[in-house]
Each structure stands twice: as C-alpha cells, then as structure tokens.
C-alpha cells in the first residue's frame, strides 16, 4: 500500500517536529510506502523551517485560515495524484505515532472491506494532572474492539481509501465548520451516507500529550457543549430538525440523571454523564444559533 500521510499544522513547531520524527523513525519502517505532507495553515509560513529539517517531507502553504481549508488542501494533493496513492491518512500535529503504526494501519486496510480505517488516540497526562480529570475519565477517548465497525471517525488517526472516496463522490471538508470544528465528523458522516464503512484497528496507536491548560472545568465544558452543537448540525442533515432536537433533549435529560447518580454514589464528576448532558444542551442550543468558534482566527 502506498499512502499520503497528511498533517494540517498551525503554529506548533515543536509538536510538529515530534510527530515527523516519529513517522520517520526506523521503528515505523514498513513494506508499505508513504509520502508525508505538511499543510501549513499559518499565512506567515511558520512551519516551513521545521519541515526543512526533514528533506523527504513535502511542504505546502494554505494561507486561507481554517481547519477545513487546510484539510481540503490535503485532499487537493491526494486528488492531483490521480490514484497513485491507495489511501490518505490524517494525523494531527500535536500527536506522535507508535512503533509499527503504519504497518498496522495499512495491513488492516488491506484486510478490510471498509473504506475507512481508524485507530486509537491515547492521551498522555503530565505528572501534575488534576485528579478529577483522570478519575472522571476526561480527555480519554473510548476504546473499541479490533475490527469493530464504527459510526463516526475523526482526522486524528484515520486512513481513507482512494477508491472508496472516489465512489462516494470525492466529498470535501465543509468550510462552514472551519471556525467551530467538526468538519471531519461531517465528512465521515457523508461517507457513511454513501455506503462507506469505518473499521477500528486497535493496534495502530497514536499518542497525544494533553496540555495542562486544557485541564480546567471551563475547557472541558466548552468542548462538550461544542461537540453537541456540531452533533446537531450534522444530525439535521441526516435525521431532520425534530428528531435531532429530541435527541438533544434525551442526551441532556439522561446525562443529568446519570450525573446525579454519580454524585449520590460520591463518585464525583464523570466524563460519560458530564459530556452526555452538555452534548444534549449544546445540540438543543444549536437550534437557537449557538456556536462555539474554537478555531476562530483574529
């Protein structure tokens, strides 16, 4: 398998260097081949100096601000290759890949009939992480069984096959999600609607160090609310407004009930009930124009 590994980057030179080093580490040598692309979304071109240290890595500048714009530039390169790549793989610039990552992901893609294969993103916490974060399961993504079929994916550790992308009409990332986030969730929802399957590869691990400034009640609340808004914006196109609003109400009510049970049992805040409640509130609020512009540029 020959793949294009696409990285959208914005002003994270140290993190980007760590990711590129992990991708090019001999521990990731494979019978499968890959080209690495960095799409710099900083109009000042701040990632170029970092990429210059890795002669085999291709650099392109996307000066139009927005996550969707940077991701779409990756798809432009993928499309221009006209089938010379079997797949495009998306990873984030604040992650690094584990040993054998590419072999595991590509092997799984070759075995699977699914057009999308996605792997785990494992959070790495610093020593001074607040106890409520780890005890409550915050910032820790749910795991799945190897080979399990999923109903969603993100661009943090995901392979998309060329042939399936083409059969689905070569969908793009929706620019209306650029400042809010969620353009990746929308793209994979569109692919599922066109019959493209998503499969989980448990062995293809990437790791994400969690910054300390995200470990606040305000940050996790804002992210859960934002995810609910995104959920509703996508849900309206799939299920209609009435069912999507009802789903938001159900999530809020059940999340509140589960949260009260957690408190009664003196378990404190738990991410599952906490996120469920705020996902629901965010989903319903989206019908009244609520948006969280997490990636808004000045």
N, C-alpha and C positions, 0 to 999 in steps of 0.2 A: 504494500500500500504506500502511495506517495501522497503526502498531506501538506497543506499550508497551515502553519500554526500562526494565528492572528492575535495580536495583542494591541488593544486600544489603550493609549497611555496619556496621562495628563499630570505633569509636574510631580513625578515620583521617581527621580533618577536613581536613588539608592535601591528602592524596591524593584525597579525595572532591571537593574544590574543583577540583583539576586536571582530574579526569575530567569534571565538569559543564561546565567552561569549554570543554573540547574538544568535547563533544557539542553545545554551543550556539554554537560558533564558526561564523562565516559560511562558512568552508570546508566545513562539513558541511551547508549548505543544500541542500535536495533537493525534487524534485517529490513525493516520498513524504513523508508526515507522521508525526510521532511524538510521544508523550507520554512524559515521564520520571518515573519513580517511584523514590524512595529509601526503602528499608525499613531503619529504624534498629533494630539488634538490641541496642543498649545501653539497659538499663532507665532509665538517667539521661537518655536523650534527647540525647546529646552531639552528634549530627549535625544537630539541628534548627537551630542557629544558622548552620551552614554553608548549609543548604538555603534558609534565609530570604533569603539574598543572591541567590537565583535564583527570582523570583516565579512563573515558569512551571513550576517543578518541584514535583511532589506529594510530600509527606512523610507517612509513616505510621510508627508505633512498634510494633514487635513485641517485647514485654518478655520473652516466653518465650525463654530462651537457646538458641542452636543454629543452625547454618547451615541445616539443613533447615527449621526453623521460619520463619526469615526468607525463605527461598526459597518456601516454601508460602504465606506471606502475599502474595508477589507473584502467585502463582497464584490466590489468592482475588480479588485485584483484577481479574486477567485474566478470571476466571470471571464475576464480577459484571457485567462489561461486556457479557456475553451476546452475543458475536460482533461487537461494534462495532470490535474490533481484529482485524486479519488475522493478527497474529503477536505473540508476546512475544519480546524479545531480552534475553538475560542478559549483563551485563558485570560485571567485578569492580571493587571500589572502589579498588584500587591500580594501576589501568591508566589509559591515556588513548587515545582513538581517533584514527586518522589522518584526514587530509583526504579527503573523499569516501567515508568509511567506510560511512555509512548508505545512500547511493545504491548502492554496490557490493553490499552485503549484500541490500538489498531487490530490486534488479534480478535478482540471482542467484536469489533465492527465487521471483520471478515466472516466471523461465525454467524452473525446475527442477520436476520431479515429486516430488522428495524433500520430506518434511515438516519436515526439519531442515537448516539451512544453517549451517556453522561456518567461521570464518576464522582466520588465523594470529595467534598471540600472540608478539610479538617482544621478546626480553629486551634491556634496556639496562643495560650494566655501567658502574659508576664507574671512574675512572682507576686507582684502586689495587686493582683486582680481582686476586686471586691468579692467577698464570699457569696453574696446574694446572686452574683452573676453565674458562678459555677454551680452553686447549689440548686438554682432555679432552672438551669439548662438554657440560659440565654446565650445567643450567638453560637449555638451549637446546632448544626443542621441535622435533620432527621436522616438516619441511615435506611438503607433498603436491602433487600435480598439480591444477591448476584443474579443477573438475568431478569430481574423483575421489570415488568412493563409499567411505565410511569405516565402520568397525565400532564406533566409540566417539566420544563427544564430552564436553565439559565446559561449565560455565556461564561461561566466561571470554570468550567472543565467539561467541555462538550464538543463532540465530533458530529458534523453534519455531512452526509454523503452527497457528492455531486449529483449522482443520478436521481436521487430522491428529491433533492432541491429543485432540479430541473423539472421533474414530473409534477411537482407541486406548483409550478409556475414561477419559480425563482423569486419567492417573496422577499421583501426588503424589511429593514427595521423601520418602524413607524416614527417619523420625526416628531410627531405630536407628543411623544413620551420622552423627548430628549432632556428636558429640564427636570422632569419628575422621576425618571427611571421607569423601568418596566417595558422598554422596547423589546428586550429579549423575551420576556414572558409572552408578549403579544406575537412575536414571530413564531415561537414554538407552538402557540395556540393555533395560529394559522396553518402551520404544517400538519398538526394533528387533524384539523378540519379537512385537510386534503388527503387524509389517509396515511400519513407518515407516522410510524411508530417510534417510541422512545424507550430505550432499554438501559438498564443500570449495570455498570461494570464496577464491582466493589473493589477490585484490585488497582484500578487506575487512580491513585490518590494524588491530590494536590493539597498544599498546606497554606493556611492564611494566618499570619501573625495578626492578632487583634490589637489595634492601638488603644492605649489607656483612655484617651479622650472619648472613646465610644462607650465606655463602661459607666454610663450615667443613666439615671431613670429617664431623663429628658430624651436622650438619644434613642434608647430602645422603644420608648413610647412613640416618638415621632416616626421611627422606621415601621413599627407595626401598623400605625394609622395610615402611613403612606402606602404600605402593601395592600391594605384594604381598599384604598382609593383605586389603585391600579387593578386590583381584582375586579372591582365593579366596572371599570371602564372596558375591560376585556370581556367581562361576563355579559354586558349589554349586547354586544355583537353576537354572542353565542346563544343566549337564553332569553333575551328581551329584558326590558326595564323592570316589569313587575316581578318576575322570578328572581332577578338579580337583587332587587331591593329586599325581597322576602328572605333571600339567602343571607343578606347582611343582618337583618333582624334576628334570624336564627343564630348566626355566629355570635352576635353581641349578647343575646339572652343566655345561650348555653355557656359562653365564655365566662359571663358574670356568675352563673350558677356554679361552675367548676371552680372558679376563683374563690367563692365563698366557702366551698368545701375545703379547699386548700388551707384557708385561713383558720377555719374551725379545727382542723387537724394540726394546727401550729406548724404547717409546712412552709409558711411564708409565701412570697411571690414565686409562681412557677410559670415558665415561658409559655407552656402549652395553653393554659387558660388565659393568661395575660394577653398573649398575641391574638388568640381567638376573639376575645372581647373587643380589642382595638381594631382588628381586621373588620369586624362587623360594623363598628361605629364609623370607621373610615369608608366602608362600602356604602353605607346609607348617606353619609355626608357628601359623597361624590355627586349625588343627585341634586345637591344644593350648591354645587360649584366648588366644593372643597378640593384643593390641590396642595401638594407639598412639593415645592420646587427644590428638591435636594441638590440638584446639579445646576442650579441657576448660575450663570456667569454674569459678572458685573459688566 
